[in-house]
Amino acid sequence: MSVFALGLNHTTAPVDLRGRFAFSLEQLTPTLQAFRGRVAAAGNGAGPEAAIISTCNRTELYCSADPALVRPALDWLAEVGGVASTTLSHHTYVLEQGEAARHAFRVASGLDSMVLGEPQILGQMKQAVREADSAGTLGSTLHQLFQRSFSVAKEVRSSTEIGSHSISMAAASVRLAEQLFEDLRDINVLFVGAGEMIELAATHFAARAPRQIVIANRTLDRGEKLASRFGAEVMRLADLPGRLHEFDAVISCTASSLPLIGLGAVERALKARRHRPMFMVDLAVPRDIEPEVARLDDVYLYTVDDLSALVQSAGEKRQSAVAQAEVIIETGVQSFVHWLGQRSSVPLIQAVQAQADNWREIEIARARRQLARGEDIEAVLEALSRGLTQKLLHGAYAELHAADPVRREQLAGTVSRLFLRGAVPPASTPNSAADDDVGSER
């Protein structure tokens, strides 16, 4: 079995392609179960461990399965996104074993994010793991991988300054708005959605005390809860087209699979505004705002990818902390790889234990028969111990006896480590003992 990660992110794929592979929390369970069903139906094994991390910057499928599953997984993901496998392969990465662990640890620690050191990804990963667990696809290996990811991320946060002076997408939106408008206190701001990213954006804009803040959300209850924090108004998404012209800045981030703000609606809003400029930020993947809106002369539209240059400027100030974080991550990777190696020997350990139990049962049954015949207890115990000893040592003696000189020397070292455990090994291979006992197993 192997651990691998198949994914695409903001460094390998444009926002529109990433949008094809964005899964909401509600979609994760059926998607994971569909993946396992496809694998089983294709005869590629039954029930590989699987988890999906899906954010605006990345979609990654983590699996504990036979490495041969990588290609079927890519084909399945391409089908889900409605693109050709060859096209998708140009924008994806496949990482296995230690490299997969290193990547997961870097993602959890914020080192692989568009905003270096951003903390939101850790919470998103934890939620993805909970969904995989609920779907019944997590398994013990991926559980270990992600729990170690969270531990590494915690140590990185507490031991380095990777999160110091961070600038989030929300803060970047405010900076861009300040470049367009002379004073943010004179603008009306509309937030579309009521999730974590909108909450962060509203917090940053509210600190500039804009003239009006309005929250548009599909459900009023959640919108009202967020609006109450900022003294904002709430409106339904259905009312958005008719009121779009009222707002100087529009920041949108929902889980909608289709754009909520179309080209026609923005054109009508600009006409009603007499072409006063509109500042728009689309933080959603897939997009909330039709990309054609960017071509309008009086609209300044930014996506998550457009904000990358701005957020990286703050990231440069924290590069000195990255080296410290990488050391912590590398230690975690080596520990996980060692654990994986131990896991690979579990079937052998179980087989050896089963064989030893079988031998024990045979010798105990023989001893009971001897005792039932009235034989001396001391003699029976002696025979029991000798029988077990011979069975346990027979394989080692047989291998030493049958091996050629070079192989015998290697085996002698192994046997010494297994059975002598600190005792001084003999100067030469014990040929006589091996010869005497090879055929004596009862």
C-alpha angles and dihedrals in degrees: 000000000000138000116229139168122211114189155135127217145169092290096052106033137036120245095257092055091045088052090064090062100042113124124193119221089257090056097051099079097049090041093053092046091048090052092052090047091052092050093050093046091052092053094245095130135292120278111342115199108260142174132174126212111196124177135145088273103041150013115201131175114205118196139178101205146103110311088236087074093071095086096045088048091054091048091049093049091048090052092050090052095043096239134116117268090234091054093048093047090063090061102039137080130211119205125181137199111327093010091053090050092047090052093048091049092049092049093050091048093051095246094119096046128109085240106051110233097006111161102210095082092065092059091046091052092050091052091049090053091050090052092050090050091051090048090054093238102105104089130179098285097052089041088059092045094053097039088053088047090056092047092050091048091051092051092047090052094048098040103040139040093238091128097045119119091003121174116207130203087258093054090045089055091056092049091053092047090053089056091056103038123052093217125010089207088074099055137087114227127203121197116196111204133017105234131119096280093050090047090055092046092048090050092054095045093044088058087064091053100229118199094251137007121195127183117207115193138159091239117043095207094066092039091052092050091055094040092054089065093060104030088249134155122246127218137173121257088237089065094052100093093053094049102035092103091064094070131080094189128034122188116183133185119155136142093244115140091213132047114273097195114053133194093253094053092051092047090054091047092052091050091052089047090051087239097301104160123267124208112211131181121189109196094166129106111227093037122264092196122054109250091229088072088076090069093064112106098227098044126090104197123182130184130197089267092052090057095054097091092052096049093046091061089071090042091063089065090061099047091104089064093052093074090055091048092050091056090054090047093049091053089052091049093053091049092051093046089051089051090050090052090053090049091056091061094051095094090052092048090049091049092049091048091050091050092049090049090051092052091048092052091049093051094044091051090050091049092051091052090050092050090048088056089055098251119162113280094223091052092048092051090048091051091046094053093044092049092052092045093051093048092049094048100036096087094050093048092047093051092048091049095049099042126101116244096268094046091043090058091052091047091049090059092049093047090049091053093046101044110018097047099184099345117121108265119229119263092244139023110280096242095163094054091047092048092049097049105034093091098032100087107124 
